[in-house]
Amino acid sequence: MRAFTIVTTCCGLLAFAPYADAENWPSWRGPNYNGVSAETGVPAEFGPGKNVAWKMPLPGQAGASPVVWGENVFLTSVDGDELVLLCIGTDGKQKWRAVLGEGDRKVRGDEGNMASPSPVTDGKHVWAMTGTGQIACYTVGGEKVWQFDLQDRYGKFKIAFGMSSSPVFHDGRLLLQLIHGEGKAETQEAVVVALDAKSGKGLWKTERVTGASNENEHSYASPILYDFDGVTLLLTHGADYTIAYDTKSGKEVWRLGGLNPQDDPNKSYHRTLRFVSSPGIGPGLVVSPTAKKGPTFAVRPDLQGDLTDNADAHVWMHERNTPDVPTPLVHEGLVYVCRENGVLDCFDAKTGEEFYSERIHPQRYRSSPVYVDGKIVCTARDGVVTVVKAGKNFELLSENKLGESIAATPALADGTMYLRTFDHLWAIRAE
């Protein structure tokens, strides 16, 4: 494997512009798809009996993260065999419930089910997708606008643990990555599509060809919208590549290989390196993870073509200890990587220099870290939520025990942190 170390200057990397007002949290990674909130006053210490505004029982477990706009919180869930979309008021009371489909299926024991994709909203409509391929649009008042089965339109899903990718909303479009296949290079099936958000009509479809084979054809990552400094891209991740697309035309802009080299004479092809973690983003930087202690790459997003062997595109690379499941977090010149084993790493965004590597909690981590008000929040599968001070010096601020399993990423809006466990939706707010 190429040993990219440090590329000295990266256009735009130093220009860490202020983030937009994060009063709303419209997607699973927030208003800028980067896990960064502009909220203040969210408490670092909370749990049963402390700084809990309310908690609402949920009809079933799921890994889908809540999204928030105004006085509405939206989330998908299972309810018996049904797959449902819920609208909950910021007062903790359910406003409406819609059935998206039936046929839930649990995967990997307690790891997931068909309610893994997170919804997305623009404050007027909310769009929800299930692992079975149902995708629907509702008004925020609960009126169905349209619904169809992605498998009917784009082909049957051939993916071991269900389609867990969440949709992206941008400029009136829903953008989806559907990366799956039969485990044979010649039958790889993967497309990237854009839908008109108001009608559900297909706008474009691009075949995503990478040559991946075996389990690597199955991606459990979600696409990410990169939209900084005049560069707007849809980042898709899976099947051995990160590939960026033009959101308007569906044309491929660049691709990054080397995440799982297919033709390296010095290294065997990893047949089970499926991707779950999505790329982390910041102005001038895309952090592309892999899986199973593999490499992590940091590249410039403002170029074109094949970046695999383009030294000008590579900012830094770490050979091992990718996050595997949680998505990297980029904020104010630092990259935070929460590994699935509970180790939190902090790197310099420009050079990749490691500032610290600390185990915050010896548990599985399935949700992605978020930034809010000078703090990094990481949630473990056993319901322990660790809060660390943002910065290059490690400082543990609190360890909060909810006592309930959690796989969803926190949402932050209007001074409140929403935590979706398998049992409840929690609203954390300063008393």
C-alpha positions, 0 to 999 in steps of 0.5 A: 500500500502507498505510504502517503504521510504528510502533504504540506499545503491543502487548498481550503483546509485552513479556511474553517468557516463558521457553521450555519445556525444549528437550531434545526437538526434536519439529518442524522449528521445535522444541518451541514452533514458533519455532526457539528451543532451551533447550540449552546447550553446543552448540559454535560451531565445528565441521566435519570433524575438529572437534566432530563426534560422528558423521555417518551416510550418507543414502540420498538428498537431501531438504530435510526437517529431522530431529526428535528425541525422547529417543534417536531422530532421525526424518527423511524421505528419498528412496531411489531412487524410494522415499520413506522414513521413517528412525529413527536412534539418537542414536548414529548407527545406523539403528534402522528404515526404513519405505517411505511410498510411491513416485514421487519427483520432483525440482523446480526442479533441485536445489531439492527433491523429494517428501521436503520435508515434515518429520516430527513426533513426540510421543515415542510416535508419529511422523507423516510426510508426503510431497509426493505426499500420503502421510501415515502414523503409526508408533510410535517402535518402527517399527510402522505405525499408519495411513496414507492418501493425502491426495489421495484424501481431500481432492482432487488436489494442483495445485501446481507443485513438490509439497506441501512443507508439514509437519504440526503436532501439537497436543493429540492432533491433526495440523493441515495446510494444503493450499494449492494450485490451478489458477491461476484464482481461481474454481478455488482449492483450499485447505483446512485440516484436523485429523486425530485423530493416533492414528487418522487420522480427519478431525476438521474441514475448513475451506475457505480462501478468499482470492481469490488467483490464478495462481502465488499459489494455490501455497503452499510454506510450513508452518503454525505453531502459536502457543501463548503466554499463553493464545492458541492458534492455527494460523497458515496462510500462503499465497494472499496471506494469513496466516490464523489458525484455532482448533485445536479447531473449525477456525473462522477467528479472524483474517486478515491481507491486504495481503501481496499486495493484490488490489484496490489501484488504485495497485499491480498485483497480483503474479502470482507472489508464492507464499509459501515462508517461514512466519510467525515467532512470539514472545509477542505477535507474529506476523511474516508474510513474503511473497516476492521482496523484498516486505513483511514485517508484524508483527502482534498475534495476540490479536485477531479478524476482518480485521486487514488495515486494523486499525491496532491490530493492526499493530506494524510493517511493512517495505516490502521485503527479506522473507526469501522462504524462511527463516522469521523468528526471534523471541527476547528482543525481537529479530526475526532475518530471514535473507534468501535472499541471505545477508543477516541483518537484526536488528529490534526486535520492538516497533518494527521498528527495524533494528539491523543488516543484514549479509551473512553469506555470499554464497549461497542460504539455504533453511533457517531460522535457529535460536537456541541458547545465545546464538547464531543459527545460519544454514545456507547451501545450499553447506554453510556454517553461520554462527554469529552472537552473539545481540543487537542488535550484530552479531558473527560467531562462526564460519563452519563448512564442511561441504562438502555441500549443505544445505536443512534446518533444524538440530535441537537436543536434549540438547546436540547439533545435528543437521544434515541435508545431502544426503549425511549426518546430522551430529551436532555435539557438544562434544568 
